[in-house]
Amino acid sequence: MFETFRNAWKIADLRKKILYTLMIIVVFRIGAAIPVPFIDLEALKTIMNSMTGDTGLLGYFNIISGGGLEKATLFALSVTPYINASIIIQLLTVAIPPLERMAKEGEEGRKKIGKYTRYTTIVLGLIQAGAYYAWLYNSNIVKYNSGFDGVFTAIVIILTFTAGSALMMWLGEQVNEKGIGNGISILLFAGIVSRGPSMVLQLVEYFKMGFEGQPQYFFIVPAIVVIFVLIIAFIVLMTDAERRIPIQYAKRVVGRKVYGGQSTHMPIKVNMSGVLPIIFASSFLSIPSTIQMFVQAKEGFWKVFFDLFSTTGALYAVLYFLLIIFFSYFYISIQYNPIEMANNLKKNNGAIPGIRPGKPTSDFIMKIISKVCLIGALFLGVIAILPIIFGAVTNIHGLSLGGTSILIVVGVAIETVRQIESQMLMRHYKGFLE
């Protein structure tokens, strides 16, 4: 493996891309350490310390922002406005015919869709920045909150958060163009990994509690470590798992030469949608919590309503699980077209053994994709709600890295390694998996 890294470093283009990606990560980490003005950081730290781990909207945002939210930094909103904007535009692309036609226009159409996504990101950034400011204001964390000073402070804070979100979107796009891996995923990866030392310290503190008259932690902490390793192994296994549909190509005689006749397969990955369904579901379920920042309901109907959507509650876990399954099928319906796949097979004189070309082939492919997608969706759902179940059983909610975070980290790492490997194979070097 070290030899492979050495070979990768010898390739000038690849070395440039890796260094560029690392530079973007450094810029992101610097931005995640620069606080916005007019904020009482000590008061904010006190409140955020009471919101541990992934419990609550702010806790979840704090993890993916690399701790930026708890310090009210430039990148406090992270890439969530961009993710939400992507969800909205994808939904509208399916529902609105002009956008659907635009998406099928090739590179020009994708550029227009990307432009609309950026505009939507700015709008959502303003809304989320406003919600975050409202929470800061109601929590008495803003230094100036009355008169002209209060208005000026609100404008500066909201615009700074929005600008930070737009800058992160731009950094992600730069990684896509000039770096290695998916830019937005890389930034999510960097933010989550930066919380690793915090998780280790949390486990150490829990283990120390075993010496303070709570011996159950002598068993719980090692169990967490074992489960952590098993989850990583399971994610890697499911990421590589695939269902192979056999394909037989007919022989063609052109002059004196015979073409085709070989047997191959069509790979259908179990986890076709990656971590996107989890990100989509988390963003969707964050809407009630975002509204709560504005409302600040302390009693009555709205208090009960918002409590139902607590990330430690049973209703949240059930909705989370169901939405992951829904978004898995939604993503597959957008990305995979069985009719087009069947037509491509027919054009290339390929066929599935025992299945007639045309509609029977498309129906068969659709059936396989649906079954495989269900397995992948259930896998994602179990990984996502496992920390909620574990927290309910052990009463430990303070871990900085939950199942969702691990899935994102492992998924992004595998995808990035594969991209580096493909770059090396193009230059006749041995890959990581050899």
Long-range contacts (C-beta under 8 A, 24 or more apart in sequence): 1-432, 3-430, 4-424, 4-429, 4-430, 4-431, 4-432, 7-424, 7-429, 7-430, 8-420, 8-423, 8-424, 8-429, 11-423, 11-424, 11-427, 11-429, 13-423, 14-180, 14-420, 14-423, 14-424, 17-178, 17-179, 17-180, 17-423, 18-179, 18-180, 18-420, 20-174, 20-175, 20-178, 20-179, 21-175, 21-179, 21-180, 21-181, 21-186, 24-171, 24-174, 24-175, 24-179, 24-183, 24-186, 24-187, 25-186, 25-187, 25-190, 27-171, 28-66, 28-75, 28-168, 28-171, 28-187, 28-190, 28-191, 29-66, 29-190, 29-194, 31-68, 31-73, 31-74, 31-75, 31-164, 31-167, 31-168, 32-65, 32-66, 32-67, 32-68, 32-71, 32-73, 32-74, 32-75, 32-191, 32-194, 33-68, 33-71, 33-73, 34-73, 34-74, 35-71, 35-72, 35-73, 35-74, 36-72, 36-73, 36-74, 36-76, 36-156, 36-157, 36-160, 36-161, 37-153, 37-156, 37-157, 37-160, 38-142, 38-143, 38-144, 38-153, 38-156, 38-157, 39-72, 39-136, 39-141, 39-142, 39-143, 39-157, 40-140, 40-141, 40-142, 40-143, 41-71, 41-72, 43-139, 43-140, 43-141, 44-70, 44-71, 44-72, 44-136, 44-139, 44-141, 45-70, 45-71, 47-139, 47-141, 52-397, 52-398, 53-387, 53-391, 53-397, 53-398, 53-399, 53-400, 53-402, 54-311, 54-387, 54-397, 54-399, 54-400, 54-402, 54-404, 54-405, 55-310, 55-311, 55-312, 55-391, 55-397, 56-289, 56-310, 56-311, 57-286, 57-289, 57-290, 57-311, 58-135, 58-289, 59-311, 60-282, 60-286, 60-311, 61-286, 63-191, 63-192, 63-195, 63-400, 63-401, 63-405, 64-188, 64-191, 64-192, 64-405, 65-191, 66-190, 66-191, 66-192, 66-194, 66-195, 67-191, 67-194, 67-195, 67-198, 68-191, 69-132, 72-136, 72-141, 73-164, 74-160, 74-161, 74-163, 74-164, 74-167, 75-164, 75-165, 75-167, 75-168, 76-132, 76-161, 76-164, 77-125, 77-128, 77-129, 77-132, 77-161, 77-162, 77-164, 77-165, 77-168, 78-165, 78-168, 78-187, 78-188, 78-191, 79-165, 79-168, 79-169, 79-172, 79-184, 79-187, 79-188, 80-128, 80-165, 80-283, 80-286, 81-121, 81-122, 81-124, 81-125, 81-128, 81-165, 81-169, 82-117, 82-121, 82-165, 82-168, 82-169, 82-172, 82-184, 83-184, 83-279, 83-280, 83-283, 84-124, 84-283, 85-117, 85-118, 85-120, 85-121, 85-123, 85-124, 86-117, 87-280, 87-283, 87-284, 88-120, 88-124, 89-113, 89-116, 89-117, 89-120, 90-334, 93-334, 94-334, 118-166, 118-169, 121-165, 121-166, 121-169, 122-162, 122-166, 125-161, 125-162, 125-165, 125-166, 126-158, 126-162, 127-290, 128-161, 128-165, 128-290, 129-157, 129-158, 129-159, 129-160, 129-161, 129-162, 129-165, 130-158, 130-294, 131-290, 131-291, 131-293, 131-294, 132-161, 132-293, 133-157, 133-158, 133-161, 134-293, 134-294, 134-296, 135-293, 138-293, 138-296, 180-416, 180-419, 180-420, 180-423, 181-412, 181-415, 181-416, 181-419, 182-412, 182-415, 185-408, 185-411, 185-412, 185-415, 186-412, 186-416, 188-408, 188-412, 189-408, 189-409, 189-412, 189-413, 189-416, 192-401, 192-405, 192-408, 192-409, 193-409, 195-400, 195-401, 195-405, 196-400, 196-401, 198-400, 199-399, 199-400, 199-401, 202-398, 202-399, 202-400, 203-399, 206-396, 206-398, 220-394, 220-396, 224-390, 224-396, 224-399, 227-390, 228-401, 228-406, 231-383, 231-386, 231-403, 231-406, 232-406, 232-410, 234-383, 235-383, 235-406, 235-407, 235-410, 235-411, 236-410, 236-414, 238-270, 238-271, 238-376, 238-379, 239-271, 239-410, 239-411, 239-414, 241-269, 241-270, 241-271, 242-267, 242-268, 242-269, 242-270, 243-267, 243-268, 243-270, 243-368, 243-371, 243-372, 244-268, 245-352, 245-365, 245-368, 246-352, 246-353, 247-345, 247-350, 247-351, 247-352, 248-350, 248-351, 248-352, 248-353, 249-348, 249-349, 249-350, 249-351, 250-349, 250-350, 250-351, 252-349, 260-349, 266-341, 266-365, 268-368, 268-369, 268-372, 269-372, 269-376, 270-372, 270-375, 270-376, 270-379, 271-376, 271-379, 271-380, 272-328, 272-331, 272-332, 272-335, 272-336, 272-369, 272-372, 272-373, 272-376, 273-327, 273-328, 273-331, 273-332, 273-335, 273-373, 273-376, 273-380, 274-411, 274-415, 275-380, 275-404, 275-407, 275-408, 275-411, 275-412, 276-327, 276-331, 277-323, 277-324, 277-325, 277-326, 277-327, 277-328, 277-330, 277-331, 277-377, 277-380, 278-324, 278-380, 278-383, 278-384, 278-404, 278-407, 278-408, 279-408, 280-323, 280-327, 280-331, 281-320, 281-323, 281-324, 281-326, 281-327, 281-384, 282-320, 282-404, 284-323, 285-309, 285-316, 285-319, 285-320, 285-323, 311-388, 312-388, 312-391, 312-392, 312-397, 316-388, 317-385, 317-388, 317-389, 320-381, 320-384, 320-385, 320-388, 321-381, 321-384, 321-385, 324-377, 324-380, 324-381, 324-384, 325-374, 325-377, 325-378, 325-381, 328-373, 328-376, 328-377, 328-380, 329-370, 329-373, 329-377, 332-369, 332-373, 336-369, 338-362, 338-363, 338-365, 338-366, 338-369, 341-365, 380-407, 383-407
